[in-house]
Amino acid sequence: MKAIKQTTGVDVAQDELVCSFGILYQDLSWQIKARKTFGNHFSGFKACLKWAESMRDANSEVLFVMEATGVYHEKFAHWLVDQGQQLSIVLPNKISNYMRTLSIKTVIDSTCADAITQFGLERKLDLWAPPKPIFRTLRQLTRERDQIVAERVTVDNQIHAEKTEAFPNANSLKRLNVRRKLLCKQEQEIKNEIHQLVKSDQELDQDCRRITSIPGVGELTAVIVLAETNGFELVRNKRQLSSYAGLDVKEKQSGTSVKGKARISKKGNRSLRKAMHLPALAAIRHCNIYKDTFARLVGRHGIKMKAAVAVQRKLLELIYVLFKNKTIFDPDYEQKREDGKNHSSLHSLAGADLSNQI
């Protein structure tokens, strides 16, 4: 029977690639044709591709599917794309949830590879594209800065605890202050490096200028959003962006007995959510549009954090709109749109009155 889809599912570990090759036939039945394990290094990559090509039916291409397992999958993913292969990378929670539907009792590397293969055969998956070099570098720098800031907060807490003790140790305080000074210096070095990278790319510099026209959004926030989304490369609409950031609303209701509270899913990019927190607070404080939105939402349900999260989502969606339309923030946009609607309505009414007179 003719194969209509062929998939190689790869369960990636630190030292090995556990692969499973599956075929979907015309009658929508599927089969795991073969399994094999390769080393997670360049010679293993070549052997894996050669093995998949030997299994392949000439009528269709092979789709490689793998989980996003930390950083262990990245070398193989980049290598496959460089070889012109089709690749999809799936979030681990999707595979684990899918495996529960298969009633798999024994969870080992080979059964995980089989599940990934079956998932790839049954679903229509987006192809993965490697991030642009400048966005990849910026993402590494922004995440490194985030780690340094978190470490500095820890040191600040240790300094506070040491000073509050009955008998503070002078030498301990001295070492903690030296460490804090070093962390501040490293953070500033990273920020300077990010700024120089942005200035070195004219298009990116212009995009950042447009984004930072939004009240509360600075260069660092703009860079984090662009780096984490690869310049909105695979984002098709605002709703998808909110879901990717984990700012989409989830709700559970069933009949009259189950009625859970609506919450954000938090199943998305944590760095994006974290980057939008302080800009949202600044926008609420200094921009009348978001100040009014915040006040209206707090007046409706009385929960300030819930209203602040709504502003975060609006800011993130606005960044996407400005980036796609190549425009800057206009605080009077809503008023102009309302005036335009009223103007159009007046013209329509005038036209109707004229036609009645005729």
N, C-alpha and C positions, 0 to 999 in steps of 0.2 A: 504494500500500500504506500502511496506517495506521502512523503513527509512535508508538512506545511510549516513546521517550526522546529528548530533545533537549539538546545540550550545546554551550556556547560555551567553547572552550579559549583561555586568554589567556596569552601569553608576555609577561611584564612586564619592561620595561627602564626606565631612568631617565627617558627622554623620550617613550616611545611604548608603546602596547599593540598587540601583534600578535595578532589574533583569528582564530579558525577556528570555523565553525559546522558541527556534525555531527548526523546523525539516525540513530537505531537503529530498524529496522523490525520488524514482527511475526515475520518469518522469521529474525530475529537478524542480518540483513545490515546494514551501516552505510554511510554515505556522507558525505563532506565536501562540504557544499553550497556554501559560500562562504568567502572569506578577505578580511580588510580590516584596515588599520592605522589606529589613532587616537592622538591625543596623550594623554600621561599627565597630564591636567589636567581640571578640572571640565567644560569644554565638550566635551572628548574623551569623558569618561564618559557624558555625555548622548547624544552621537552614537552611541557604542557600544551603549548600551541600546536606542536607537531602531532601530539596524540589526538587533540580535538579535531585537527584537519583529517587525520586518518579515519576518524569515526563519522565524519560529516557526509551527509547526502549532498550530491552536487547541485540539487535543485534549489537549495536555500542556504542562507548564511547562518553561521553559528552566533548566538547571543551569549556572551559571558555575563553571569550574574553573581554578585558577591555582596556580603555584608560590609558595612562601614565599621571595621573593627579597629578603632583607635587610629594608629598610624601604620599598622602592619600591612594593610592592603594597598597603600599608596604607591609603592614602587611597581607592583604588578599592574595596578590600574593604569598608571602613566605609560608603562611599557606596552600594554595592549593597545592603547589608543595610538601610540607612535607607530605600531605595526598595522594600523588601519582596521582594527577589529571593533566590533560593536560591543559595548559594555554598559551595563546598568548596575548602579550601586544602590542597595536597599538598606533602610534603617533597620538595626537589629530587632527593635520591638515589633516591626511588621512581620519579620520571619518567625519570631517566637510566638506571636499571636496566631499566625497561620499554622504553625506546627501543632498548636492545641486542637485545631479543627481536624487534624489528621489522626488523632488518638495514638500518637507515637509513644510507646511505653519506654523504650530504650533510647536515651538521648546520648549519642556519641558523634564523633566527627563525621562518620560516613552517613548516618541518618540525617544530620544537619545539611550535608551537601545534597542529599536526595531531596530534602524539603525545599532547599533553595532552587534546585533544578525544576521541581514541580511548580513552584511559585512562578518561576520565569516562563514556563510553558503556558500556564493558565492566564497570566496577567499581561496586559499591555503596559510595558514599562518605558519610562523616558530614558533616552540614552544619556550617559554621563559624558560631560566635556570637562577637561582639566581647566582649572582657573587660570586666568591670565597671569603671567609672571609678576607683574607689579601688584596685583591684588593678592597673590599668594604671599609675597614678601610683606605687604602691609598687614595681612591677617596674622602672620607670625609675630610681627612687631607689636601689634595691638594686644595680642594675647599675652606676650611676654610682659608688657607694661601692666596688664591686669594682674598677673601673678605677683609682680613687684609691689603693686599697691596693696594687695592682700597681705603680703609679707610685712609691709610697713605698718599696717594696722595691727598685726600681731605684736610687732616690736613696740608700738605705742602702748598697747595694753600691758606689756611686760614692764615698760618704764613706769607706767602709772602704778602698777602693783608694787614695784620695788620702792617707789617713793612713799607709798602709803604704809609700808611696813613699819613696825615699831623701831627696828634697827636696820635701816637701808645699808646696803653694801656699796661703797663708793666705786670700787673697781667694776662691779657688775653694771652699775649705771653708766660708767665711762664706756664700757664695751658696747652696751646697748645703744648709746648715743652715737658712737662711731658707726655701728651697723646701720642705724637710721639715716645718718648722713650719706653713707654709701648708696643706700637704696634711693634716696632723693636724687642723688647725682646720676644714677643709672636711669631713673625715670626721665629725667630731663634730657639725657643723651638719646633715649629712644624717641621722645617727642620731637627733638631736633631732626633726627633721622627721618621720621615720618614726614615732617614738614618739607625737608629737602626732596624726598621722593615725590611728594605731591607737586612741588614746583617744577620738577624735572619733566613732568608730563603735562603738556599744555591743555589737552582735553580734560584730563582728570582735575587739573587746577580750576578750570572753568566750571566743571560739575560741582566741585566743592564750594565754589563761590555762590552758585545758585542755591545749593542746599543750605548754606549757612546764612542765607537771607531770612530763614525762618527764625523767629524769636526763640532763644533758648538753645539753638542748635549750633555747636561750634565745629571747628575743623576736625577734632578728634572723633566726635560723634559721626560726622559725615564719612570719615575714612572707615570707621568700624562697620557702618551699614553697607558701604560699597564693597569692602573687603569680604564680609561675611556672606554677601549675596553674589559675589563675583560680578559686580556691576549690574545686578538684576538680570543676569544672562538668561536664566530659565524661568523668571517670574513673568507670568502672563497677565495677572490682574491683582488688584488690591487684596481681594479675599485670599488668594493663594499666598501672598506675602504675609498676611496676618497669621495664617496657619503655619507657615514656615517658621515664624518667630515664636509660635506658641501663645499668641495673643488672641486666638480664636476662642469663642465661647462654647463650652460643652454643657449639656443639660440632660438630666435623666428623669423621665416621667413614664409612669405605667399605670393606667387606670386611675383609681382614686386613692390608692394606698401609697404609691411611690411618687413623690414629687420632690426631687432634689433641687438644691439651689444652683443657679447658673454660675459657673466659674470659668476662668480661662483654662485652657487645656494644659499649658506649660509643656506640651509635647512638641518642642521645636528648638530653635537655636537659642541657647541660654545667653550667649554673648549679645545678641540683638536686644533681647528683653532688658538686660542689664544696662546696655548703652542708652536706652530710651528713658530710663528712670529720672535722672537729674535734669535732662532737657525738658521733660514734661513738667517738672516742678517749677523750672524757670519760666516756661511758657505760661503756666497758670498765674504766676506772679506778675509778669510783665506784659502779657498780650491780652487785650480785652476779649478777643474771640474765644480763647481757651479759658480765660477767667470766667466768662459767662457760661461756657459749656460745663465747666467744673461745678459752678454754683447750681446750675439747673439739675445736674445729676445728683449732687449731694442733697438737694431739696427733694428729689424724688424718692431716694432710698436711704439717705442719711449715712452712707458709708463712704468716707473720704478716699480710702485706698482704691475702692472700686471705680470711683470717678477718675482718679489719677491714672489708673490703668487704661481707661477709655481714652484719655488724652494721649497716652503713650501710643496707642494704636492709631489714633488720628494723625499724630505727628509722623509716624513711620509711613503711613499711606501717603501723606503729603510729600514726604521726601521722594517717594517713588514717582508720584505724579510730576513733580518739578523736574526730576531726572529725565523722565520719558519725554516730556513736552519741551524741555530745554528753556524753561521760564524761571523767573524769580518769584518769591512770595509777594503777594499783593493783599494787604490787610483789608482792602475795600472790595475784594472780589465778590463776596456774597452780596453786598449792597448793590454793586454794579449789575450783577445777574438779576437781582430782584427788580431793579429799575428797568432793565432790558425787557423782562417779562411784562411789566406794567405797560411799557411803551408799546410792545407788540399787541397787548390786549386792547389798548386805546385805538390803535390802528385798525384792528379787526372790528371793533365796535363802530368806528367811523365809517368803515367800508360797508358794514351791514346797514347803517342808517342811510347812506347814500344810495345803496341798491334798493331800499324800501321806497325812497323818494322817487326813484326812477320808475 
